[in-house]
Amino acid sequence: MRRILRLLSCLSVLLAASCLQAPQYRPWSYADLRLLDPADAVSPAADILAVYTRTTPLSVGIRVDLLDISPADNYTVEAYLFDNRDYREAPLVISIPAYGPPRMYWRAGGQAAFRPSVTRNYLLDAITINLNRALIGDRFRVDVFAYSGDSDSPADEACDIRSDSLPPGSRAPLLLEFWDAFPAVTPAQALRRWDGAHTGPPGGVTA
């Protein structure tokens, strides 16, 4: 009887644990945006466009959007992370080459005892860094440098990005440009083109 009760109690604990929902994945949003940078670097793979930061109960995330990256590019992105605890004076440096594992070390000297999770997204042209939340202080700031090829000088940089700052007040401008989609020179031609596009060549309603 006692054995049955123990089995029932264990089963109830397992059922209760299975009912607990795992934390839902939240996509990056405008609230995570910390910096917009104009396209001003010579190499698209080393041109920083935006930097995001995100803090969850389990992780610290840093996302760097570049103008254009592909597996064939030769670039390096480095993030210098300062926080209000262990990396107050000397930053934690995360060096991400175009291919291969990232390298992380303490600027004061020595390799870090842990390795970040790095994702290179070639569809979004973005590099995402995820760190264990317990290893970073409550607040942090990050300086990002992008290098082209084997150059020692950064092709682009974004500095003093703070985790507790607000998103930029102005959003990135967007211009949609079409060509050869509505050929017309005079207003009369434009009206005829519009009429033909909406009613068909004979002028009647199309199915």
N, C-alpha and C positions, 0 to 999 in steps of 0.2 A: 504493500500500500504506500509506504514511504517513497519507494522508488518511482511509483506512478506519479505521486505528487511532485517529486523533484523534476520528472520529465515534463509535467504540465507547466511547472513554473518556468523552466528553461524555454519551453515553447512559447509561453506568453511573452517572455523577454525578447525572443527573436522576432515575434510578430510585431511587437511595439517598435523595435528598431527598424524593421522593414517599412513601417508606416512613416518614419521620419523622412521628409523630403530632402534631397541633396540641394545645396545652394544652386540657384538658377544662374546660368551664364548670362551676363549682361554685356551686350555689344558696346563698343566705344561710342561715345556721344559727344555732342557739343559741350556739355558740362565738363568733360575731361580735357578739352583743348586748353593748352597753356600758351601757345605761341604760333603765329603765322609768319612765315618768312618768304619774301619775294624770290622768284627764280632768278638767281644772280651768279651762279657758279658756272664754270666752263663745262664741266662734266655733269651730265644728268644724273649719274649714279652717285655723285657727291654733292648734290644740290638739295639742301634741307628745305622742305616746304612747310612742315608743321611738326610740333612736338606735343604729345599728350602725356599726362600722368594720371594714374588711378590707384587708389588704395582700398583694399577690401580687408575683411578680417583675416584672410589667409595669405594674401599676396600684395606686393607692390609692383605695379606695372608701368613701364615707360615705352611709349610708342613714338617712333621717328618715321615720318613720311618723307620719302625722297621723290625727286622728279621722275626718275625711271631707273629701275634696276632689273637685271637679268642674270642668270647663272654665268653668262660669259663676261660680265663686267669685272673689273679689278678695282676694288674700293675697300676702305676700312672706315667703320663708324666707331667712335669712342665716346663713352659717357662717363663723366666725372661726377660721382654722387657724393654730396655732403649731407650729413644729417645732424640732428641736435643731440647725438649720443656718442657713438663710437667713431664716427667720421666727421667730427666737428672741425678738426685742424687739417687732417690729411684725408683726401677723398678716397673712395673706393672706385677704381678704374675698371671699366668693362670694355674690352677691345673686341670688336666683332669684324672679322674679315669677310670678304665676299663669299668664301666657302671655307669649310672646316669649323672646328669647335671654337667657341669664344674663349678668350683669356681674361681672367679677372685677378687683380692684385691690389694690394694696399699701397697707396702712394708713398707712405712713410717707409715702406720696405717689406718685402715678403709676399708670397702668394696667398690668396684667400683660401680658406679651408673649404669653401663651397663653390658651386658653379651655378650660374643663372640658367634659366630656361630661355632660349632665344629662338624666335620664329622669323624666318624671312618669307614674306608674302609677296610673290612676284606679280600677282594680279592687282594688289592694292599698292605695290611699290612701297611697302612699309616693313620696318624691322621692329619687333616687339620683344621687350626684355621683361621677364617675370622673376621676382625675387621673393624669398620667404619673408613674410611679414614680420616674423619675430627677429629677423636679423637687421632690420632698419628701424631708426628712431621714429617718433611720432610725426615729425616734420622733416622734409628733406628738400634739397634743391639740386639741380643737375645742370651741367654744362655739356653740350653735345658738339663734337667735332667730326667732320667728314673729310676723308682724305681720298684723293684720286691716285690710282696706281701705287707706286712706291715713294711718293713724295712725302717729305717730312713736314711740310707746311700744309695746314688745313685748307681745303678748297672752299669750305663753308663752315660756319659755326653758329650756334644758338646758345647763349649763355644766360645764367641767372634765372633759370626756369624753376619756379617754386611750386611745391605740391599743394600749398594752401592758397595760391593765387586764383583769381577769377578768370574765366575765359576772356579773350580779347573782345573789346566792345564792338568792333566792326568785323563783319564777316568777309570772307574772300569774295572779290567780285567775280561774276560769271557772265560770259558773253557767248551766246549761241549764234553761230554764223552758218548760213546755208547758201549754196551756190548751185546754179543749174537746176533748181527745184521749181522755179516759177519764172520762166523766161518771158520777159515783157519789157518794152522800152517806153511806150507811151501809156497814159491812163486807159485809153480805149483797148489796147492790147491786154492790159492787166485785167480789165473787166471780162474780155472774151476768154482769157485763160481761166479766170475764176469760174465763169459760167460753164466752160467745157469740163473743168475738173469736177464740178458738182452735179452736172446734169448729163454728161456724156457728149460726144461729138455731135449727134443729131439735135441736141438741145432738149431732149426729153429726159424724164426721170429714169435713172438706171436702177436695175434690180439690186 
